[in-house]
Amino acid sequence: MTPAPPASVGIEDRLLTFAVSLLVGGGALHVGTHVVSDGQDFAHAVLTALLGAIVWALLEPVPLLGELLAIAAWIGVVRWRSQLGWLHSAGVAVVAWMAAVVILAALELLGIGQISALGVPGA
């Protein structure tokens, strides 16, 4: 007997994965801004995550310096949206990455895998 072919992933599943990933990224940025400074509301953090993901996707493929340009631009988006200096924005980035790792590990323990933290590079 041959095993049944895997079920294809529908658009609904992709949209759900995108939405959850965006919420995880927004949550991580929300935590980061609250740890480093007086953060904005959650919706502000989710929009920041979306904008950061777009900037990352556009710059990361650039040959040679893509990742460096992308991380600088992503921190620039955090800086612009949070109205912080470069150092505080880099602090938000570090805390957001750590928060994303914790959130993703918790989701994995609950059996929810294949999720990323959209808008938080490296998570």
N, CA, C and O atoms as a Tinker XYZ file with bonds, in Angstrom:
   492  protein
     1  N      0.828000   -1.180000    0.000000    73     2
     2  CA     0.000000    0.000000    0.000000    64     1     3
     3  C      0.874000    1.245000    0.000000    63     2     4     5
     4  O      1.887000    1.305000    0.697000    81     3
     5  N      0.486000    2.206000   -0.762000    73     3     6
     6  CA     1.211000    3.471000   -0.776000    64     5     7
     7  C      0.500000    4.451000    0.135000    63     6     8     9
     8  O     -0.729000    4.473000    0.207000    81     7
     9  N      1.288000    5.268000    0.833000    73     7    10
    10  CA     0.656000    6.260000    1.721000    64     9    11
    11  C     -0.098000    7.302000    0.918000    63    10    12    13
    12  O      0.233000    7.594000   -0.231000    81    11
    13  N     -1.100000    7.841000    1.543000    73    11    14
    14  CA    -1.894000    8.890000    0.897000    64    13    15
    15  C     -1.047000   10.143000    0.730000    63    14    16    17
    16  O     -0.231000   10.456000    1.597000    81    15
    17  N     -1.228000   10.857000   -0.362000    73    15    18
    18  CA    -0.458000   12.097000   -0.545000    64    17    19
    19  C     -0.841000   13.116000    0.519000    63    18    20    21
    20  O     -1.981000   13.141000    0.984000    81    19
    21  N      0.118000   13.957000    0.901000    73    19    22
    22  CA    -0.195000   14.965000    1.921000    64    21    23
    23  C     -1.252000   15.939000    1.410000    63    22    24    25
    24  O     -1.298000   16.273000    0.226000    81    23
    25  N     -2.077000   16.374000    2.312000    73    23    26
    26  CA    -3.113000   17.345000    1.952000    64    25    27
    27  C     -2.454000   18.664000    1.583000    63    26    28    29
    28  O     -1.509000   19.106000    2.236000    81    27
    29  N     -2.955000   19.272000    0.551000    73    27    30
    30  CA    -2.379000   20.554000    0.149000    64    29    31
    31  C     -2.791000   21.636000    1.137000    63    30    32    33
    32  O     -3.848000   21.567000    1.764000    81    31
    33  N     -1.938000   22.620000    1.255000    73    31    34
    34  CA    -2.201000   23.724000    2.168000    64    33    35
    35  C     -3.038000   24.756000    1.423000    63    34    36    37
    36  O     -2.616000   25.297000    0.401000    81    35
    37  N     -4.219000   25.018000    1.945000    73    35    38
    38  CA    -5.125000   25.962000    1.297000    64    37    39
    39  C     -4.794000   27.402000    1.665000    63    38    40    41
    40  O     -3.981000   27.676000    2.548000    81    39
    41  N     -5.441000   28.293000    0.967000    73    39    42
    42  CA    -5.222000   29.723000    1.201000    64    41    43
    43  C     -5.629000   30.108000    2.614000    63    42    44    45
    44  O     -5.019000   30.994000    3.213000    81    43
    45  N     -6.644000   29.459000    3.151000    73    43    46
    46  CA    -7.080000   29.777000    4.514000    64    45    47
    47  C     -5.981000   29.450000    5.518000    63    46    48    49
    48  O     -5.737000   30.206000    6.459000    81    47
    49  N     -5.318000   28.306000    5.304000    73    47    50
    50  CA    -4.223000   27.917000    6.199000    64    49    51
    51  C     -3.061000   28.898000    6.095000    63    50    52    53
    52  O     -2.445000   29.251000    7.100000    81    51
    53  N     -2.770000   29.327000    4.891000    73    51    54
    54  CA    -1.676000   30.288000    4.692000    64    53    55
    55  C     -1.990000   31.631000    5.340000    63    54    56    57
    56  O     -1.124000   32.247000    5.961000    81    55
    57  N     -3.231000   32.078000    5.194000    73    55    58
    58  CA    -3.634000   33.346000    5.813000    64    57    59
    59  C     -3.603000   33.250000    7.335000    63    58    60    61
    60  O     -3.196000   34.196000    8.010000    81    59
    61  N     -4.027000   32.122000    7.871000    73    59    62
    62  CA    -3.991000   31.922000    9.314000    64    61    63
    63  C     -2.544000   31.918000    9.829000    63    62    64    65
    64  O     -2.240000   32.532000   10.851000    81    63
    65  N     -1.667000   31.226000    9.116000    73    63    66
    66  CA    -0.252000   31.202000    9.497000    64    65    67
    67  C      0.344000   32.603000    9.438000    63    66    68    69
    68  O      1.086000   33.001000   10.336000    81    67
    69  N      0.023000   33.351000    8.388000    73    67    70
    70  CA     0.500000   34.731000    8.261000    64    69    71
    71  C      0.003000   35.581000    9.430000    63    70    72    73
    72  O      0.777000   36.315000   10.044000    81    71
    73  N     -1.291000   35.479000    9.733000    73    71    74
    74  CA    -1.870000   36.288000   10.810000    64    73    75
    75  C     -1.254000   35.944000   12.162000    63    74    76    77
    76  O     -0.924000   36.840000   12.939000    81    75
    77  N     -1.099000   34.660000   12.448000    73    75    78
    78  CA    -0.508000   34.263000   13.734000    64    77    79
    79  C      0.947000   34.703000   13.803000    63    78    80    81
    80  O      1.402000   35.185000   14.840000    81    79
    81  N      1.684000   34.541000   12.697000    73    79    82
    82  CA     3.082000   34.972000   12.670000    64    81    83
    83  C      3.201000   36.477000   12.884000    63    82    84    85
    84  O      4.098000   36.941000   13.587000    81    83
    85  N      2.296000   37.232000   12.278000    73    83    86
    86  CA     2.302000   38.685000   12.456000    64    85    87
    87  C      1.966000   39.060000   13.895000    63    86    88    89
    88  O      2.565000   39.979000   14.454000    81    87
    89  N      1.014000   38.355000   14.495000    73    87    90
    90  CA     0.665000   38.632000   15.889000    64    89    91
    91  C      1.826000   38.282000   16.830000    63    90    92    93
    92  O      2.068000   38.992000   17.807000    81    91
    93  N      2.533000   37.205000   16.541000    73    91    94
    94  CA     3.698000   36.842000   17.350000    64    93    95
    95  C      4.772000   37.915000   17.216000    63    94    96    97
    96  O      5.340000   38.347000   18.218000    81    95
    97  N      5.056000   38.349000   15.988000    73    95    98
    98  CA     6.040000   39.414000   15.777000    64    97    99
    99  C      5.630000   40.718000   16.431000    63    98   100   101
   100  O      6.451000   41.402000   17.042000    81    99
   101  N      4.354000   41.060000   16.301000    73    99   102
   102  CA     3.842000   42.273000   16.947000    64   101   103
   103  C      3.921000   42.179000   18.459000    63   102   104   105
   104  O      4.270000   43.148000   19.132000    81   103
   105  N      3.595000   41.006000   18.993000    73   103   106
   106  CA     3.690000   40.800000   20.442000    64   105   107
   107  C      5.116000   40.948000   20.941000    63   106   108   109
   108  O      5.359000   41.551000   21.986000    81   107
   109  N      6.052000   40.396000   20.190000    73   107   110
   110  CA     7.464000   40.504000   20.576000    64   109   111
   111  C      7.927000   41.959000   20.533000    63   110   112   113
   112  O      8.629000   42.412000   21.437000    81   111
   113  N      7.541000   42.688000   19.495000    73   111   114
   114  CA     7.908000   44.113000   19.428000    64   113   115
   115  C      7.214000   44.907000   20.526000    63   114   116   117
   116  O      7.789000   45.848000   21.072000    81   115
   117  N      5.997000   44.535000   20.847000    73   115   118
   118  CA     5.265000   45.196000   21.928000    64   117   119
   119  C      6.026000   45.023000   23.254000    63   118   120   121
   120  O      6.207000   45.976000   24.012000    81   119
   121  N      6.459000   43.799000   23.509000    73   119   122
   122  CA     7.255000   43.539000   24.716000    64   121   123
   123  C      8.541000   44.352000   24.675000    63   122   124   125
   124  O      8.910000   44.980000   25.667000    81   123
   125  N      9.224000   44.344000   23.538000    73   123   126
   126  CA    10.481000   45.073000   23.408000    64   125   127
   127  C     10.349000   46.557000   23.678000    63   126   128   129
   128  O     11.184000   47.141000   24.368000    81   127
   129  N      9.298000   47.178000   23.136000    73   127   130
   130  CA     9.136000   48.618000   23.362000    64   129   131
   131  C      8.758000   48.919000   24.802000    63   130   132   133
   132  O      9.127000   49.969000   25.327000    81   131
   133  N      8.031000   48.021000   25.449000    73   131   134
   134  CA     7.669000   48.255000   26.850000    64   133   135
   135  C      8.842000   48.038000   27.794000    63   134   136   137
   136  O      8.918000   48.687000   28.837000    81   135
   137  N      9.751000   47.146000   27.453000    73   135   138
   138  CA    10.926000   46.922000   28.297000    64   137   139
   139  C     11.900000   48.090000   28.180000    63   138   140   141
   140  O     12.471000   48.532000   29.177000    81   139
   141  N     12.085000   48.586000   26.960000    73   139   142
   142  CA    13.092000   49.631000   26.726000    64   141   143
   143  C     12.550000   51.028000   26.988000    63   142   144   145
   144  O     13.288000   51.893000   27.460000    81   143
   145  N     11.290000   51.263000   26.694000    73   143   146
   146  CA    10.721000   52.614000   26.841000    64   145   147
   147  C      9.229000   52.499000   27.119000    63   146   148   149
   148  O      8.715000   51.415000   27.394000    81   147
   149  N      8.551000   53.623000   27.043000    73   147   150
   150  CA     7.097000   53.630000   27.160000    64   149   151
   151  C      6.523000   53.223000   25.806000    63   150   152   153
   152  O      6.428000   54.044000   24.893000    81   151
   153  N      6.147000   51.975000   25.684000    73   151   154
   154  CA     5.685000   51.437000   24.410000    64   153   155
   155  C      4.318000   51.946000   24.013000    63   154   156   157
   156  O      3.559000   52.473000   24.826000    81   155
   157  N      4.031000   51.769000   22.733000    73   155   158
   158  CA     2.728000   52.112000   22.182000    64   157   159
   159  C      1.774000   50.938000   22.415000    63   158   160   161
   160  O      2.120000   49.974000   23.098000    81   159
   161  N      0.587000   51.025000   21.849000    73   159   162
   162  CA    -0.369000   49.929000   21.986000    64   161   163
   163  C     -0.001000   48.754000   21.070000    63   162   164   165
   164  O      0.899000   48.856000   20.237000    81   163
   165  N     -0.716000   47.642000   21.244000    73   163   166
   166  CA    -0.406000   46.417000   20.530000    64   165   167
   167  C     -0.583000   46.584000   19.019000    63   166   168   169
   168  O      0.229000   46.076000   18.246000    81   167
   169  N     -1.625000   47.282000   18.594000    73   167   170
   170  CA    -1.862000   47.488000   17.160000    64   169   171
   171  C     -0.699000   48.244000   16.517000    63   170   172   173
   172  O     -0.326000   47.961000   15.379000    81   171
   173  N     -0.135000   49.190000   17.236000    73   171   174
   174  CA     1.024000   49.931000   16.750000    64   173   175
   175  C      2.200000   48.986000   16.540000    63   174   176   177
   176  O      2.917000   49.091000   15.544000    81   175
   177  N      2.398000   48.069000   17.474000    73   175   178
   178  CA     3.493000   47.108000   17.375000    64   177   179
   179  C      3.279000   46.146000   16.207000    63   178   180   181
   180  O      4.237000   45.780000   15.527000    81   179
   181  N      2.035000   45.734000   15.969000    73   179   182
   182  CA     1.747000   44.825000   14.860000    64   181   183
   183  C      2.022000   45.511000   13.523000    63   182   184   185
   184  O      2.593000   44.897000   12.623000    81   183
   185  N      1.624000   46.770000   13.384000    73   183   186
   186  CA     1.911000   47.509000   12.150000    64   185   187
   187  C      3.416000   47.699000   11.983000    63   186   188   189
   188  O      3.929000   47.601000   10.868000    81   187
   189  N      4.122000   47.967000   13.062000    73   187   190
   190  CA     5.575000   48.088000   13.002000    64   189   191
   191  C      6.195000   46.773000   12.536000    63   190   192   193
   192  O      7.122000   46.776000   11.726000    81   191
   193  N      5.690000   45.654000   13.043000    73   191   194
   194  CA     6.189000   44.344000   12.625000    64   193   195
   195  C      5.951000   44.131000   11.126000    63   194   196   197
   196  O      6.830000   43.630000   10.426000    81   195
   197  N      4.779000   44.506000   10.638000    73   195   198
   198  CA     4.476000   44.348000    9.219000    64   197   199
   199  C      5.405000   45.204000    8.360000    63   198   200   201
   200  O      5.957000   44.721000    7.371000    81   199
   201  N      5.579000   46.461000    8.731000    73   199   202
   202  CA     6.478000   47.346000    7.981000    64   201   203
   203  C      7.916000   46.845000    8.033000    63   202   204   205
   204  O      8.629000   46.878000    7.030000    81   203
   205  N      8.335000   46.382000    9.203000    73   203   206
   206  CA     9.683000   45.836000    9.340000    64   205   207
   207  C      9.883000   44.602000    8.482000    63   206   208   209
   208  O     10.953000   44.420000    7.900000    81   207
   209  N      8.871000   43.751000    8.392000    73   207   210
   210  CA     8.960000   42.554000    7.555000    64   209   211
   211  C      9.064000   42.914000    6.077000    63   210   212   213
   212  O      9.796000   42.267000    5.327000    81   211
   213  N      8.339000   43.935000    5.663000    73   211   214
   214  CA     8.398000   44.377000    4.267000    64   213   215
   215  C      9.788000   44.916000    3.947000    63   214   216   217
   216  O     10.370000   44.568000    2.920000    81   215
   217  N     10.322000   45.767000    4.830000    73   215   218
   218  CA    11.664000   46.326000    4.623000    64   217   219
   219  C     12.696000   45.205000    4.573000    63   218   220   221
   220  O     13.584000   45.211000    3.720000    81   219
   221  N     12.577000   44.241000    5.488000    73   219   222
   222  CA    13.510000   43.112000    5.524000    64   221   223
   223  C     13.437000   42.323000    4.214000    63   222   224   225
   224  O     14.467000   41.976000    3.637000    81   223
   225  N     12.226000   42.043000    3.752000    73   223   226
   226  CA    12.055000   41.252000    2.530000    64   225   227
   227  C     12.623000   41.961000    1.304000    63   226   228   229
   228  O     13.113000   41.308000    0.383000    81   227
   229  N     12.561000   43.276000    1.286000    73   227   230
   230  CA    13.079000   44.033000    0.147000    64   229   231
   231  C     14.604000   44.125000    0.150000    63   230   232   233
   232  O     15.223000   44.080000   -0.913000    81   231
   233  N     15.214000   44.252000    1.320000    73   231   234
   234  CA    16.657000   44.498000    1.380000    64   233   235
   235  C     17.515000   43.256000    1.584000    63   234   236   237
   236  O     18.671000   43.239000    1.161000    81   235
   237  N     16.988000   42.230000    2.213000    73   235   238
   238  CA    17.793000   41.052000    2.531000    64   237   239
   239  C     18.370000   40.356000    1.297000    63   238   240   241
   240  O     19.483000   39.835000    1.370000    81   239
   241  N     17.658000   40.327000    0.164000    73   239   242
   242  CA    18.231000   39.660000   -1.017000    64   241   243
   243  C     19.361000   40.430000   -1.714000    63   242   244   245
   244  O     19.975000   39.894000   -2.636000    81   243
   245  N     19.650000   41.656000   -1.306000    73   243   246
   246  CA    20.704000   42.441000   -1.938000    64   245   247
   247  C     22.036000   41.694000   -1.777000    63   246   248   249
   248  O     22.392000   41.306000   -0.664000    81   247
   249  N     22.764000   41.493000   -2.861000    73   247   250
   250  CA    24.028000   40.752000   -2.766000    64   249   251
   251  C     25.030000   41.422000   -1.824000    63   250   252   253
   252  O     25.081000   42.648000   -1.728000    81   251
   253  N     25.807000   40.623000   -1.147000    73   251   254
   254  CA    26.898000   40.992000   -0.255000    64   253   255
   255  C     26.470000   41.664000    1.044000    63   254   256   257
   256  O     26.788000   41.168000    2.125000    81   255
   257  N     25.768000   42.760000    0.961000    73   255   258
   258  CA    25.435000   43.533000    2.161000    64   257   259
   259  C     23.961000   43.454000    2.549000    63   258   260   261
   260  O     23.508000   44.212000    3.407000    81   259
   261  N     23.220000   42.560000    1.938000    73   259   262
   262  CA    21.779000   42.511000    2.140000    64   261   263
   263  C     21.351000   42.371000    3.584000    63   262   264   265
   264  O     20.492000   43.118000    4.052000    81   263
   265  N     21.939000   41.423000    4.298000    73   263   266
   266  CA    21.527000   41.217000    5.687000    64   265   267
   267  C     21.879000   42.411000    6.563000    63   266   268   269
   268  O     21.101000   42.792000    7.438000    81   267
   269  N     23.036000   42.997000    6.337000    73   267   270
   270  CA    23.451000   44.170000    7.117000    64   269   271
   271  C     22.535000   45.362000    6.833000    63   270   272   273
   272  O     22.109000   46.060000    7.752000    81   271
   273  N     22.239000   45.585000    5.551000    73   271   274
   274  CA    21.313000   46.666000    5.189000    64   273   275
   275  C     19.924000   46.410000    5.761000    63   274   276   277
   276  O     19.269000   47.327000    6.257000    81   275
   277  N     19.485000   45.166000    5.688000    73   275   278
   278  CA    18.147000   44.818000    6.163000    64   277   279
   279  C     18.015000   45.036000    7.664000    63   278   280   281
   280  O     17.010000   45.585000    8.117000    81   279
   281  N     19.008000   44.618000    8.446000    73   279   282
   282  CA    18.910000   44.792000    9.901000    64   281   283
   283  C     18.963000   46.269000   10.268000    63   282   284   285
   284  O     18.250000   46.711000   11.169000    81   283
   285  N     19.808000   47.037000    9.573000    73   283   286
   286  CA    19.872000   48.478000    9.846000    64   285   287
   287  C     18.548000   49.154000    9.490000    63   286   288   289
   288  O     18.064000   50.010000   10.230000    81   287
   289  N     17.974000   48.769000    8.368000    73   287   290
   290  CA    16.694000   49.353000    7.960000    64   289   291
   291  C     15.574000   48.922000    8.896000    63   290   292   293
   292  O     14.684000   49.713000    9.208000    81   291
   293  N     15.616000   47.664000    9.346000    73   291   294
   294  CA    14.589000   47.179000   10.277000    64   293   295
   295  C     14.659000   47.948000   11.593000    63   294   296   297
   296  O     13.629000   48.347000   12.136000    81   295
   297  N     15.866000   48.155000   12.104000    73   295   298
   298  CA    16.020000   48.962000   13.322000    64   297   299
   299  C     15.574000   50.395000   13.049000    63   298   300   301
   300  O     15.020000   51.055000   13.928000    81   299
   301  N     15.816000   50.875000   11.831000    73   299   302
   302  CA    15.341000   52.200000   11.441000    64   301   303
   303  C     13.822000   52.301000   11.471000    63   302   304   305
   304  O     13.282000   53.331000   11.874000    81   303
   305  N     13.128000   51.252000   11.051000    73   303   306
   306  CA    11.665000   51.230000   11.122000    64   305   307
   307  C     11.216000   51.277000   12.582000    63   306   308   309
   308  O     10.298000   52.019000   12.931000    81   307
   309  N     11.864000   50.486000   13.428000    73   307   310
   310  CA    11.536000   50.503000   14.864000    64   309   311
   311  C     11.788000   51.892000   15.429000    63   310   312   313
   312  O     10.985000   52.405000   16.209000    81   311
   313  N     12.905000   52.503000   15.037000    73   311   314
   314  CA    13.253000   53.853000   15.504000    64   313   315
   315  C     12.184000   54.865000   15.081000    63   314   316   317
   316  O     11.727000   55.676000   15.886000    81   315
   317  N     11.801000   54.803000   13.818000    73   315   318
   318  CA    10.816000   55.743000   13.277000    64   317   319
   319  C      9.454000   55.557000   13.946000    63   318   320   321
   320  O      8.821000   56.533000   14.349000    81   319
   321  N      9.001000   54.303000   14.066000    73   319   322
   322  CA     7.685000   54.036000   14.623000    64   321   323
   323  C      7.623000   54.271000   16.133000    63   322   324   325
   324  O      6.580000   54.661000   16.658000    81   323
   325  N      8.741000   54.035000   16.836000    73   323   326
   326  CA     8.747000   54.166000   18.295000    64   325   327
   327  C      9.255000   55.515000   18.761000    63   326   328   329
   328  O      9.170000   55.838000   19.946000    81   327
   329  N      9.783000   56.306000   17.838000    73   327   330
   330  CA    10.341000   57.625000   18.144000    64   329   331
   331  C     11.421000   57.529000   19.216000    63   330   332   333
   332  O     11.412000   58.262000   20.205000    81   331
   333  N     12.350000   56.603000   18.991000    73   331   334
   334  CA    13.472000   56.395000   19.898000    64   333   335
   335  C     14.768000   56.684000   19.153000    63   334   336   337
   336  O     14.776000   56.839000   17.931000    81   335
   337  N     15.839000   56.754000   19.889000    73   335   338
   338  CA    17.157000   56.880000   19.268000    64   337   339
   339  C     17.620000   55.528000   18.750000    63   338   340   341
   340  O     16.968000   54.506000   18.964000    81   339
   341  N     18.757000   55.542000   18.065000    73   339   342
   342  CA    19.283000   54.309000   17.479000    64   341   343
   343  C     19.631000   53.271000   18.549000    63   342   344   345
   344  O     19.355000   52.084000   18.371000    81   343
   345  N     20.227000   53.703000   19.642000    73   343   346
   346  CA    20.635000   52.757000   20.686000    64   345   347
   347  C     19.419000   52.105000   21.348000    63   346   348   349
   348  O     19.392000   50.891000   21.549000    81   347
   349  N     18.427000   52.909000   21.681000    73   347   350
   350  CA    17.205000   52.355000   22.280000    64   349   351
   351  C     16.466000   51.453000   21.291000    63   350   352   353
   352  O     15.902000   50.431000   21.683000    81   351
   353  N     16.467000   51.827000   20.020000    73   351   354
   354  CA    15.823000   50.998000   19.003000    64   353   355
   355  C     16.534000   49.658000   18.856000    63   354   356   357
   356  O     15.887000   48.626000   18.677000    81   355
   357  N     17.856000   49.671000   18.930000    73   355   358
   358  CA    18.608000   48.411000   18.898000    64   357   359
   359  C     18.272000   47.578000   20.134000    63   358   360   361
   360  O     18.199000   46.352000   20.052000    81   359
   361  N     18.069000   48.228000   21.266000    73   359   362
   362  CA    17.649000   47.519000   22.479000    64   361   363
   363  C     16.279000   46.890000   22.304000    63   362   364   365
   364  O     16.059000   45.755000   22.725000    81   363
   365  N     15.361000   47.613000   21.688000    73   363   366
   366  CA    14.037000   47.059000   21.392000    64   365   367
   367  C     14.194000   45.833000   20.498000    63   366   368   369
   368  O     13.522000   44.822000   20.704000    81   367
   369  N     15.074000   45.920000   19.511000    73   367   370
   370  CA    15.292000   44.803000   18.594000    64   369   371
   371  C     15.780000   43.559000   19.329000    63   370   372   373
   372  O     15.303000   42.456000   19.065000    81   371
   373  N     16.715000   43.728000   20.238000    73   371   374
   374  CA    17.251000   42.588000   20.990000    64   373   375
   375  C     16.174000   41.980000   21.885000    63   374   376   377
   376  O     16.006000   40.761000   21.915000    81   375
   377  N     15.452000   42.820000   22.608000    73   375   378
   378  CA    14.400000   42.319000   23.502000    64   377   379
   379  C     13.275000   41.675000   22.689000    63   378   380   381
   380  O     12.733000   40.648000   23.097000    81   379
   381  N     12.921000   42.261000   21.549000    73   379   382
   382  CA    11.877000   41.687000   20.702000    64   381   383
   383  C     12.305000   40.312000   20.192000    63   382   384   385
   384  O     11.492000   39.388000   20.154000    81   383
   385  N     13.565000   40.168000   19.803000    73   383   386
   386  CA    14.050000   38.872000   19.338000    64   385   387
   387  C     13.961000   37.844000   20.471000    63   386   388   389
   388  O     13.511000   36.719000   20.254000    81   387
   389  N     14.389000   38.227000   21.679000    73   387   390
   390  CA    14.321000   37.301000   22.812000    64   389   391
   391  C     12.867000   36.930000   23.126000    63   390   392   393
   392  O     12.567000   35.766000   23.393000    81   391
   393  N     11.977000   37.905000   23.096000    73   391   394
   394  CA    10.562000   37.637000   23.360000    64   393   395
   395  C      9.984000   36.714000   22.294000    63   394   396   397
   396  O      9.196000   35.823000   22.608000    81   395
   397  N     10.367000   36.918000   21.041000    73   395   398
   398  CA     9.875000   36.070000   19.959000    64   397   399
   399  C     10.331000   34.623000   20.147000    63   398   400   401
   400  O      9.562000   33.688000   19.925000    81   399
   401  N     11.581000   34.450000   20.555000    73   399   402
   402  CA    12.094000   33.094000   20.789000    64   401   403
   403  C     11.295000   32.406000   21.893000    63   402   404   405
   404  O     10.949000   31.231000   21.771000    81   403
   405  N     11.005000   33.128000   22.962000    73   403   406
   406  CA    10.227000   32.555000   24.072000    64   405   407
   407  C      8.801000   32.226000   23.619000    63   406   408   409
   408  O      8.288000   31.150000   23.925000    81   407
   409  N      8.163000   33.143000   22.895000    73   407   410
   410  CA     6.792000   32.917000   22.420000    64   409   411
   411  C      6.750000   31.710000   21.483000    63   410   412   413
   412  O      5.862000   30.864000   21.594000    81   411
   413  N      7.710000   31.634000   20.561000    73   411   414
   414  CA     7.725000   30.522000   19.618000    64   413   415
   415  C      8.003000   29.198000   20.312000    63   414   416   417
   416  O      7.445000   28.171000   19.926000    81   415
   417  N      8.859000   29.207000   21.332000    73   415   418
   418  CA     9.125000   27.984000   22.093000    64   417   419
   419  C      7.870000   27.532000   22.841000    63   418   420   421
   420  O      7.575000   26.338000   22.908000    81   419
   421  N      7.133000   28.493000   23.404000    73   419   422
   422  CA     5.890000   28.163000   24.108000    64   421   423
   423  C      4.866000   27.583000   23.139000    63   422   424   425
   424  O      4.177000   26.619000   23.473000    81   423
   425  N      4.759000   28.152000   21.954000    73   423   426
   426  CA     3.824000   27.625000   20.951000    64   425   427
   427  C      4.235000   26.218000   20.513000    63   426   428   429
   428  O      3.384000   25.355000   20.296000    81   427
   429  N      5.532000   25.995000   20.386000    73   427   430
   430  CA     6.031000   24.672000   20.013000    64   429   431
   431  C      5.676000   23.646000   21.089000    63   430   432   433
   432  O      5.301000   22.517000   20.771000    81   431
   433  N      5.794000   24.031000   22.353000    73   431   434
   434  CA     5.419000   23.129000   23.449000    64   433   435
   435  C      3.931000   22.784000   23.413000    63   434   436   437
   436  O      3.525000   21.700000   23.830000    81   435
   437  N      3.133000   23.711000   22.914000    73   435   438
   438  CA     1.692000   23.481000   22.796000    64   437   439
   439  C      1.333000   22.710000   21.523000    63   438   440   441
   440  O      0.163000   22.433000   21.260000    81   439
   441  N      2.350000   22.374000   20.749000    73   439   442
   442  CA     2.113000   21.617000   19.526000    64   441   443
   443  C      1.799000   22.462000   18.318000    63   442   444   445
   444  O      1.342000   21.947000   17.297000    81   443
   445  N      2.041000   23.765000   18.422000    73   443   446
   446  CA     1.787000   24.673000   17.300000    64   445   447
   447  C      3.143000   25.039000   16.703000    63   446   448   449
   448  O      3.809000   25.966000   17.165000    81   447
   449  N      3.534000   24.307000   15.684000    73   447   450
   450  CA     4.807000   24.555000   15.026000    64   449   451
   451  C      4.590000   25.265000   13.709000    63   450   452   453
   452  O      3.474000   25.679000   13.393000    81   451
   453  N      5.641000   25.406000   12.950000    73   451   454
   454  CA     5.599000   26.023000   11.628000    64   453   455
   455  C      5.140000   27.480000   11.671000    63   454   456   457
   456  O      4.630000   28.002000   10.680000    81   455
   457  N      5.317000   28.123000   12.795000    73   455   458
   458  CA     4.980000   29.543000   12.938000    64   457   459
   459  C      6.293000   30.296000   13.105000    63   458   460   461
   460  O      7.228000   29.797000   13.731000    81   459
   461  N      6.357000   31.478000   12.553000    73   459   462
   462  CA     7.520000   32.334000   12.745000    64   461   463
   463  C      7.057000   33.614000   13.422000    63   462   464   465
   464  O      5.875000   33.780000   13.723000    81   463
   465  N      7.983000   34.499000   13.652000    73   463   466
   466  CA     7.647000   35.802000   14.222000    64   465   467
   467  C      7.852000   36.833000   13.122000    63   466   468   469
   468  O      8.922000   37.433000   13.016000    81   467
   469  N      6.832000   37.034000   12.310000    73   467   470
   470  CA     6.918000   37.961000   11.197000    64   469   471
   471  C      7.229000   39.357000   11.725000    63   470   472   473
   472  O      6.548000   39.856000   12.620000    81   471
   473  N      8.242000   39.970000   11.176000    73   471   474
   474  CA     8.621000   41.303000   11.596000    64   473   475
   475  C      9.704000   41.318000   12.646000    63   474   476   477
   476  O     10.083000   42.390000   13.119000    81   475
   477  N     10.218000   40.152000   13.028000    73   475   478
   478  CA    11.342000   40.057000   13.959000    64   477   479
   479  C     12.394000   39.179000   13.306000    63   478   480   481
   480  O     12.267000   37.955000   13.312000    81   479
   481  N     13.433000   39.788000   12.742000    73   479   482
   482  CA    14.448000   39.004000   12.036000    64   481   483
   483  C     15.121000   37.963000   12.924000    63   482   484   485
   484  O     15.419000   38.218000   14.091000    81   483
   485  N     15.349000   36.809000   12.358000    73   483   486
   486  CA    16.063000   35.753000   13.062000    64   485   487
   487  C     15.222000   34.926000   14.005000    63   486   488   489
   488  O     15.728000   33.994000   14.630000    81   487
   489  N     13.952000   35.246000   14.119000    73   487   490
   490  CA    13.101000   34.476000   15.044000    64   489   491
   491  C     12.159000   33.572000   14.289000    63   490   492
   492  O     11.372000   32.851000   14.902000    81   491
